[in-house]
Amino acid sequence: MIDCHCHLLEPEFVEREKVIEECKKEMKAIINCCAFFPFEEALELQKKHSGFIFTSVAIHPIYVDKVGKKELQKAFDFIRKNSEAICAIGETGLDYFHVKDESLRQKQKEIFENFIKVALELNKPLVIHCRNAFDDCIDILERYKPKKVMWHLFSSRKHLQKILDNSWSISIGPGIKKSKDIAKIARDMPLSRIMLETDSPWFAQPGQAFGLPTNVKVVAEKIAQIKKISLEEVERQTDANAIDFFGLNLK
């Protein structure tokens, strides 16, 4: 199993090394998303667990009020300097749920477009965060036409056809256990375009203090149930999807 989106640097992971070692017992890889400064710590963690932990980097759209031109340039410089070590640009996108101010939403769009340009320049896949902003997010992506796009925790059934038409991928997290919409998205989306994620430390399962990357198994089991296929087939195909999408060189 591969968790294609989690946040190992969050403070909930007090015993981070212990968690990672447990993950190694039953998983192939983890994509650690570093969504704000400092980025260096993410690459240090990747180096320590080479061939198992991989890194995506960007500035999450909810931090729009914390970044100016100086901070953005710092982020772009870091990504360019470390492009060989970074497997994707993200998560980047638009968030109108947390950000209501119209001027900040406009700034989000500009930042998003700049991260897309960097991804195109470096030939890196994009990991998209989108909340309550699907029309604008799709419009921007269709304008730039990046080849590799993964919508993290995709949840909008009404926009699924757009995802299919553009040959984009999605990742599905533990929310599939409770959401009928996400369950129907999993039913209707070809398995060849689905990846598994946990967005941990969020989405804790019963008995957990916080979410863990190993919770991808919960997601895989639910997808297998919905699609009426074996768990092994879900794991095999979603692993292959993630390896291809992120260009993973596994140990």
C-alpha positions in Angstrom: 0.0 0.0 0.0 1.1 3.6 -0.7 -0.3 6.6 1.2 0.0 9.3 -1.5 -0.8 12.2 0.8 -0.1 12.7 4.5 1.6 15.3 6.7 4.3 13.6 8.8 5.7 16.9 10.0 2.6 17.8 11.9 3.0 18.0 15.7 0.7 15.1 16.4 3.5 12.8 15.2 5.5 13.2 18.4 6.9 9.6 17.9 7.4 10.1 14.2 10.2 7.5 13.8 8.2 4.9 15.6 5.2 5.6 13.3 7.4 5.3 10.2 8.9 2.1 11.3 5.4 0.6 11.9 4.4 1.8 8.4 7.4 0.1 6.8 6.1 -3.3 8.0 3.0 -3.1 5.8 3.4 -0.3 3.3 5.4 0.3 0.1 5.8 4.1 0.4 4.5 7.4 1.8 4.2 10.7 0.1 4.8 13.4 2.8 3.2 16.7 1.9 5.0 19.8 3.1 2.6 22.6 2.7 4.4 25.5 4.4 7.8 26.5 5.6 10.3 25.2 6.7 10.6 22.8 3.7 14.1 21.6 4.6 12.9 19.3 7.4 10.8 17.3 4.9 13.8 16.5 2.7 15.8 15.6 5.8 13.1 13.0 6.7 13.1 11.7 3.1 16.9 11.3 3.1 16.7 9.4 6.4 14.1 7.0 4.9 15.2 7.0 1.3 13.1 4.9 -1.0 10.2 4.8 1.4 9.3 8.5 2.1 8.9 10.9 -0.8 8.1 14.6 -0.7 5.7 17.0 -2.3 6.1 20.7 -1.7 4.0 23.9 -2.1 2.2 26.5 0.0 -1.3 25.5 1.1 -3.9 28.0 -0.1 -5.1 28.6 3.5 -1.8 30.4 4.2 -2.5 33.0 1.6 -2.5 35.8 4.1 0.9 34.8 5.4 2.9 35.0 2.2 4.1 37.8 0.1 6.4 38.0 -2.9 9.5 37.4 -0.8 8.0 34.1 0.7 6.8 32.9 -2.6 10.2 33.5 -4.2 11.8 31.6 -1.4 9.4 28.7 -2.0 10.1 28.7 -5.8 13.8 28.9 -5.2 13.7 26.0 -2.8 11.7 23.8 -5.2 14.0 24.6 -8.2 17.1 24.0 -6.2 15.8 20.6 -4.9 13.7 19.6 -7.9 15.4 16.2 -8.2 14.5 15.3 -4.6 10.9 16.5 -4.9 8.3 14.2 -6.4 5.4 16.6 -6.8 4.3 20.2 -6.5 1.5 20.4 -3.9 -0.7 20.7 -2.3 -1.7 23.9 -4.1 -5.0 25.2 -5.3 -7.9 27.2 -4.0 -9.8 27.2 -0.7 -13.0 29.3 -0.5 -14.2 27.5 2.6 -11.6 29.0 4.9 -10.9 32.1 2.9 -13.9 34.4 2.4 -12.2 37.7 1.5 -12.4 38.3 -2.3 -9.0 40.0 -2.5 -7.4 37.0 -0.8 -9.2 34.6 -3.1 -7.8 36.5 -6.1 -4.3 36.2 -4.5 -4.9 32.5 -4.1 -5.5 32.2 -7.8 -2.3 34.1 -8.6 -0.3 31.9 -6.3 -1.9 28.7 -7.7 -1.0 29.8 -11.2 2.6 30.4 -10.2 2.9 26.9 -8.7 1.4 25.4 -11.9 4.0 27.3 -13.9 6.8 25.9 -11.7 5.4 22.4 -12.1 5.3 22.8 -15.9 8.8 24.2 -15.9 10.2 21.3 -13.9 7.9 18.6 -15.4 6.5 17.7 -12.0 3.0 16.4 -11.2 0.5 18.6 -9.3 -1.3 17.8 -6.1 -4.5 19.9 -5.9 -6.3 21.2 -2.8 -9.7 22.4 -3.7 -12.5 23.3 -1.3 -15.7 25.2 -2.4 -13.8 26.4 -5.4 -14.1 23.7 -8.0 -15.2 25.8 -11.0 -12.4 28.3 -10.6 -9.8 25.6 -9.9 -10.9 23.6 -13.0 -10.9 26.8 -15.2 -7.3 27.6 -14.2 -6.0 24.0 -14.7 -7.8 23.8 -18.1 -6.0 27.0 -19.2 -2.5 25.7 -18.3 -3.1 22.1 -19.3 -0.7 20.3 -17.0 -0.4 16.6 -17.9 -0.3 15.0 -14.4 -2.9 16.3 -11.9 -4.1 14.5 -8.7 -7.1 16.0 -6.9 -6.4 15.2 -3.2 -9.5 14.2 -1.3 -11.7 14.9 -4.3 -15.3 15.2 -3.2 -17.4 16.9 -5.9 -19.6 14.4 -7.8 -21.0 17.2 -9.9 -17.5 17.9 -11.3 -16.5 14.2 -11.8 -17.0 14.3 -15.5 -14.6 17.2 -15.8 -12.0 15.1 -14.0 -12.6 12.3 -16.4 -12.6 14.5 -19.5 -9.2 16.0 -18.5 -7.6 12.6 -17.7 -6.9 13.8 -14.2 -6.5 11.5 -11.2 -8.0 11.6 -7.7 -7.0 10.4 -4.3 -9.5 9.0 -1.8 -9.2 9.1 1.9 -10.9 7.7 5.0 -13.8 10.0 4.5 -15.2 7.4 2.1 -16.4 5.5 5.1 -19.0 8.2 5.9 -19.6 10.1 2.7 -22.1 8.7 0.2 -20.8 11.2 -2.4 -17.3 10.0 -2.1 -18.5 6.4 -2.2 -20.3 7.1 -5.5 -17.2 8.9 -6.9 -15.1 5.8 -6.1 -17.8 3.7 -7.8 -17.8 5.8 -11.0 -14.1 6.6 -11.2 -11.9 4.0 -13.1 -9.6 2.3 -10.6 -6.7 3.2 -13.0 -7.2 6.9 -11.9 -7.6 6.4 -8.2 -4.9 6.6 -5.5 -5.2 6.1 -1.7 -4.4 8.7 0.9 -5.0 9.3 4.6 -4.3 13.1 5.0 -3.0 12.0 8.4 -2.8 13.1 11.2 -6.4 13.9 10.3 -9.2 11.3 9.9 -8.3 9.3 12.9 -10.0 5.9 13.0 -11.7 4.4 16.1 -9.2 3.9 18.9 -6.6 6.2 17.4 -5.5 9.6 18.9 -4.8 10.8 15.3 -4.8 9.5 11.8 -2.0 7.2 10.6 -0.7 6.4 7.1 -1.6 2.7 7.6 -5.2 3.8 7.4 -5.0 3.5 3.7 -6.0 -0.1 4.2 -9.4 1.2 5.5 -9.8 3.2 2.3 -8.7 0.2 0.1 -11.2 -2.1 1.8 -14.1 0.3 1.2 -13.2 0.8 -2.4 -13.0 -3.0 -2.9 -16.4 -3.4 -1.3 -17.9 -0.6 -3.5 -16.4 -1.9 -6.8 -17.0 -5.6 -5.8 -13.4 -6.5 -6.4 -10.7 -7.9 -4.2 -8.7 -5.9 -1.8 -5.5 -7.2 -3.5 -6.7 -5.8 -6.8 -7.3 -2.4 -5.3 -3.9 -2.4 -3.6 -2.1 -3.6 -6.7 -3.7 -1.0 -9.0 -3.6 2.0 -6.7 0.1 1.2 -5.9 0.9 1.1 -9.6 -1.0 4.4 -10.2 1.0 6.1 -7.4 4.3 4.8 -8.6 3.6 6.0 -12.2 2.1 9.3 -11.2 4.9 10.4 -8.8 7.7 8.5 -10.6 8.7 6.7 -7.4 11.9 4.8 -7.2 11.1 2.3 -4.5 13.6 0.3 -2.5 
